[in-house]
Amino acid sequence: MSGGARRVLKAWRLGVVKYGEALQLQERLVADRKAGRVGDLVLSLQHPLTYTLGKRREKAERKLLASDAELRALGAELHRTERGGDVTFHGPRQAVLYPVLSLLALGLGTRRYAR
């Protein structure tokens, strides 16, 4: 950036975090970001064996080929979420990044940011 304010993005390396715990942390950090208590940051982590289902659960559940009992036997967690998307797998050694940003400060809306 030439002549403009320098933006800082902090990265938090968290190691392996259960999906539900990571989601709670994200929700707290989003509230803190909106209130100006924290700056822009990104969470870097991994999840243990986890499957998530998005808002269109009926469609997603048809694509998930294992029952809840079979997933538990594998040591996997299943989370039904309010995000978009379908079935998503998260597992050990798979890098996951969760940004917590002020899109307004970046001059972006959610659609433009997602693209």
Backbone as CSV, one residue per row, in Angstrom:
resi,resn,N_x,N_y,N_z,CA_x,CA_y,CA_z,C_x,C_y,C_z
1,MET,0.841,-1.184,0.000,0.000,0.000,0.000,0.880,1.239,0.000
2,SER,0.624,2.092,-0.874,1.417,3.302,-0.988,0.674,4.474,-0.379
3,GLY,1.237,5.063,0.672,0.665,6.264,1.264,-0.572,6.041,2.112
4,GLY,-1.112,4.843,2.160,-2.321,4.561,2.933,-1.992,3.981,4.292
5,ALA,-3.014,3.816,5.086,-2.830,3.198,6.385,-2.480,1.726,6.201
6,ARG,-1.591,1.267,7.007,-1.174,-0.131,6.930,-2.147,-0.995,7.735
7,ARG,-2.623,-2.051,7.129,-3.548,-2.978,7.795,-2.751,-4.120,8.401
8,VAL,-3.197,-4.568,9.558,-2.543,-5.662,10.248,-3.520,-6.826,10.350
9,LEU,-3.054,-8.005,10.014,-3.839,-9.224,10.157,-3.046,-10.156,11.063
10,LYS,-3.571,-10.397,12.254,-2.902,-11.307,13.181,-3.353,-12.735,12.898
11,ALA,-2.432,-13.668,13.045,-2.742,-15.088,12.858,-2.609,-15.790,14.203
12,TRP,-3.645,-16.530,14.557,-3.627,-17.328,15.781,-3.459,-18.788,15.382
13,ARG,-2.371,-19.409,15.761,-2.132,-20.833,15.502,-2.648,-21.616,16.702
14,LEU,-3.673,-22.404,16.484,-4.356,-23.045,17.602,-4.161,-24.553,17.685
15,GLY,-3.536,-25.170,16.704,-3.370,-26.621,16.742,-4.679,-27.330,16.420
16,VAL,-4.908,-28.477,17.058,-6.127,-29.256,16.821,-7.203,-28.790,17.799
17,VAL,-8.345,-28.371,17.244,-9.454,-27.845,18.050,-10.739,-28.515,17.574
18,LYS,-11.549,-29.001,18.518,-12.838,-29.577,18.143,-13.685,-28.518,17.443
19,TYR,-14.491,-28.965,16.491,-15.278,-28.047,15.674,-16.167,-27.142,16.527
20,GLY,-16.885,-27.712,17.484,-17.790,-26.924,18.318,-17.059,-25.850,19.112
21,GLU,-15.888,-26.180,19.621,-15.082,-25.204,20.370,-14.601,-24.088,19.450
22,ALA,-14.180,-24.447,18.244,-13.720,-23.445,17.281,-14.872,-22.521,16.880
23,LEU,-16.060,-23.080,16.729,-17.227,-22.278,16.365,-17.570,-21.285,17.475
24,GLN,-17.534,-21.734,18.719,-17.798,-20.822,19.841,-16.764,-19.702,19.895
25,LEU,-15.503,-20.039,19.679,-14.448,-19.029,19.668,-14.692,-18.020,18.552
26,GLN,-15.042,-18.507,17.358,-15.320,-17.605,16.239,-16.462,-16.646,16.576
27,GLU,-17.524,-17.168,17.164,-18.674,-16.320,17.509,-18.280,-15.229,18.504
28,ARG,-17.462,-15.584,19.504,-16.992,-14.567,20.470,-16.120,-13.530,19.773
29,LEU,-15.218,-14.001,18.905,-14.316,-13.078,18.222,-15.052,-12.168,17.246
30,VAL,-16.083,-12.674,16.587,-16.881,-11.826,15.687,-17.535,-10.711,16.491
31,ALA,-18.099,-11.038,17.655,-18.700,-10.006,18.513,-17.636,-9.002,18.956
32,ASP,-16.453,-9.499,19.331,-15.365,-8.608,19.744,-14.885,-7.746,18.583
33,ARG,-14.848,-8.308,17.368,-14.410,-7.530,16.196,-15.409,-6.425,15.901
34,LYS,-16.703,-6.762,15.943,-17.745,-5.754,15.692,-17.693,-4.632,16.707
35,ALA,-17.341,-4.969,17.956,-17.267,-3.968,19.026,-15.924,-3.235,19.036
36,GLY,-15.007,-3.624,18.163,-13.707,-2.961,18.093,-12.733,-3.398,19.173
37,ARG,-13.024,-4.510,19.858,-12.131,-4.982,20.927,-10.946,-5.778,20.383
38,VAL,-11.075,-6.292,19.165,-9.954,-6.980,18.512,-9.880,-6.490,17.070
39,GLY,-8.711,-6.623,16.489,-8.537,-6.259,15.088,-8.810,-7.455,14.182
40,ASP,-8.498,-7.290,12.908,-8.654,-8.384,11.949,-7.702,-9.516,12.320
41,LEU,-8.193,-10.731,12.208,-7.353,-11.884,12.519,-7.816,-13.100,11.741
42,VAL,-6.963,-14.091,11.736,-7.302,-15.364,11.105,-6.910,-16.469,12.080
43,LEU,-7.816,-17.424,12.249,-7.541,-18.586,13.087,-6.998,-19.691,12.190
44,SER,-5.862,-20.233,12.543,-5.242,-21.331,11.805,-5.288,-22.556,12.704
45,LEU,-5.950,-23.617,12.215,-6.127,-24.791,13.063,-6.417,-26.032,12.253
46,GLN,-6.592,-27.117,12.962,-7.028,-28.386,12.386,-8.169,-28.898,13.256
47,HIS,-9.011,-29.729,12.675,-10.075,-30.367,13.444,-9.811,-31.867,13.507
48,PRO,-10.231,-32.522,14.607,-10.261,-33.984,14.567,-11.305,-34.412,13.535
49,LEU,-11.444,-35.697,13.270,-12.406,-36.169,12.271,-13.777,-35.533,12.493
50,THR,-14.221,-34.748,11.517,-15.465,-33.994,11.647,-16.137,-33.877,10.290
51,TYR,-17.442,-34.039,10.287,-18.264,-33.751,9.112,-19.243,-32.659,9.500
52,THR,-19.423,-31.686,8.617,-20.428,-30.648,8.851,-21.448,-30.683,7.719
53,LEU,-22.674,-30.363,8.082,-23.761,-30.264,7.115,-24.236,-28.823,7.109
54,GLY,-24.425,-28.261,5.924,-24.888,-26.883,5.798,-26.388,-26.756,5.979
55,LYS,-26.917,-25.589,5.651,-28.337,-25.271,5.841,-29.275,-26.210,5.093
56,ARG,-28.870,-26.646,3.929,-29.719,-27.532,3.116,-29.503,-28.972,3.561
57,ARG,-29.909,-29.245,4.801,-29.583,-30.509,5.452,-30.147,-31.735,4.748
58,GLU,-31.373,-31.640,4.254,-31.968,-32.824,3.614,-31.099,-33.289,2.448
59,LYS,-30.690,-32.351,1.620,-29.825,-32.680,0.483,-28.477,-33.203,0.970
60,ALA,-27.905,-32.532,1.962,-26.594,-32.916,2.474,-26.644,-34.288,3.136
61,GLU,-27.693,-34.559,3.902,-27.788,-35.841,4.600,-27.920,-37.004,3.615
62,ARG,-28.533,-36.766,2.461,-28.617,-37.819,1.442,-27.227,-38.147,0.882
63,LYS,-26.350,-37.160,0.863,-25.004,-37.375,0.316,-24.051,-37.992,1.344
64,LEU,-24.379,-37.864,2.622,-23.544,-38.441,3.667,-23.844,-39.933,3.728
65,LEU,-22.877,-40.759,3.408,-23.113,-42.186,3.222,-22.909,-43.017,4.488
66,ALA,-22.707,-42.370,5.620,-22.526,-43.083,6.881,-23.564,-42.589,7.883
67,SER,-24.031,-43.495,8.729,-24.995,-43.123,9.772,-24.267,-42.436,10.925
68,ASP,-25.025,-41.810,11.816,-24.430,-41.203,13.006,-23.637,-42.246,13.792
69,ALA,-24.193,-43.457,13.924,-23.515,-44.529,14.668,-22.200,-44.926,13.995
70,GLU,-22.206,-45.019,12.671,-20.984,-45.376,11.943,-19.925,-44.284,12.101
71,LEU,-20.350,-43.034,12.067,-19.403,-41.929,12.257,-18.803,-41.970,13.658
72,ARG,-19.658,-42.202,14.662,-19.160,-42.304,16.047,-18.153,-43.447,16.173
73,ALA,-18.433,-44.589,15.527,-17.519,-45.733,15.580,-16.157,-45.392,14.977
74,LEU,-16.135,-44.479,14.014,-14.882,-44.016,13.411,-14.189,-42.954,14.267
75,GLY,-14.904,-42.469,15.292,-14.368,-41.385,16.108,-14.626,-40.018,15.501
76,ALA,-15.561,-39.941,14.565,-15.863,-38.683,13.873,-17.056,-37.983,14.523
77,GLU,-17.029,-36.673,14.505,-18.159,-35.862,14.969,-18.965,-35.404,13.762
78,LEU,-20.260,-35.194,13.975,-21.142,-34.644,12.953,-21.789,-33.390,13.518
79,HIS,-21.677,-32.277,12.771,-22.267,-31.007,13.204,-23.192,-30.483,12.120
80,ARG,-24.387,-30.139,12.526,-25.341,-29.483,11.625,-25.175,-27.984,11.853
81,THR,-24.853,-27.262,10.784,-24.493,-25.850,10.912,-25.497,-24.944,10.209
82,GLU,-25.328,-23.669,10.401,-26.164,-22.656,9.744,-25.444,-22.020,8.564
83,ARG,-24.331,-22.568,8.162,-23.597,-22.018,7.022,-24.182,-22.575,5.726
84,GLY,-23.758,-22.013,4.636,-24.160,-22.545,3.346,-23.370,-23.804,3.054
85,GLY,-23.589,-24.349,1.917,-22.797,-25.496,1.522,-23.478,-26.815,1.780
86,ASP,-22.721,-27.839,1.626,-23.202,-29.211,1.604,-22.508,-29.973,2.730
87,VAL,-22.058,-31.165,2.448,-21.275,-31.951,3.402,-19.823,-31.525,3.276
88,THR,-19.183,-31.252,4.402,-17.771,-30.888,4.398,-17.038,-31.768,5.392
89,PHE,-15.905,-32.298,4.976,-15.051,-33.104,5.851,-13.908,-32.253,6.352
90,HIS,-13.601,-32.372,7.637,-12.411,-31.764,8.235,-11.672,-32.876,8.968
91,GLY,-10.366,-32.893,8.843,-9.627,-33.942,9.530,-8.217,-33.536,9.877
92,PRO,-7.548,-34.394,10.635,-6.167,-34.120,11.052,-5.262,-33.826,9.857
93,ARG,-4.366,-32.910,10.060,-3.377,-32.471,9.058,-3.993,-31.701,7.906
94,GLN,-5.289,-31.406,8.003,-5.938,-30.563,6.988,-5.967,-29.135,7.547
95,ALA,-5.302,-28.226,6.876,-5.248,-26.842,7.338,-6.610,-26.181,7.165
96,VAL,-7.053,-25.514,8.218,-8.313,-24.777,8.188,-8.015,-23.347,8.616
97,LEU,-8.501,-22.389,7.853,-8.351,-20.978,8.196,-9.724,-20.357,8.349
98,TYR,-9.938,-19.685,9.468,-11.186,-18.967,9.708,-10.856,-17.480,9.864
99,PRO,-11.136,-16.671,8.853,-10.879,-15.235,8.974,-11.963,-14.555,9.807
100,VAL,-11.541,-13.600,10.617,-12.458,-12.734,11.370,-12.057,-11.311,10.984
101,LEU,-12.807,-10.737,10.052,-12.423,-9.472,9.431,-13.572,-8.474,9.450
102,SER,-13.219,-7.208,9.377,-14.208,-6.171,9.130,-14.288,-5.968,7.624
103,LEU,-15.315,-6.521,7.007,-15.469,-6.343,5.559,-15.758,-4.893,5.222
104,LEU,-16.460,-4.213,6.106,-16.755,-2.794,5.902,-15.453,-2.003,5.765
105,ALA,-14.499,-2.274,6.642,-13.210,-1.566,6.584,-12.453,-1.885,5.295
106,LEU,-12.719,-3.056,4.727,-12.079,-3.441,3.470,-12.851,-2.932,2.253
107,GLY,-14.033,-2.352,2.495,-14.867,-1.873,1.400,-15.523,-3.003,0.629
108,LEU,-15.820,-4.098,1.307,-16.398,-5.274,0.655,-17.719,-5.666,1.287
109,GLY,-18.574,-6.276,0.484,-19.751,-6.956,0.979,-19.477,-8.440,1.025
110,THR,-20.382,-9.207,1.603,-20.119,-10.641,1.758,-20.008,-11.373,0.417
111,ARG,-20.858,-11.010,-0.550,-20.779,-11.694,-1.861,-19.458,-11.434,-2.547
112,ARG,-19.051,-10.181,-2.563,-17.793,-9.829,-3.231,-16.613,-10.487,-2.509
113,TYR,-16.652,-10.505,-1.191,-15.584,-11.151,-0.427,-15.518,-12.647,-0.745
114,ALA,-16.669,-13.312,-0.805,-16.691,-14.746,-1.068,-16.183,-15.075,-2.466
115,ARG,-16.451,-14.192,-3.407,-15.951,-14.422,-4.774,-14.468,-14.243,-4.814
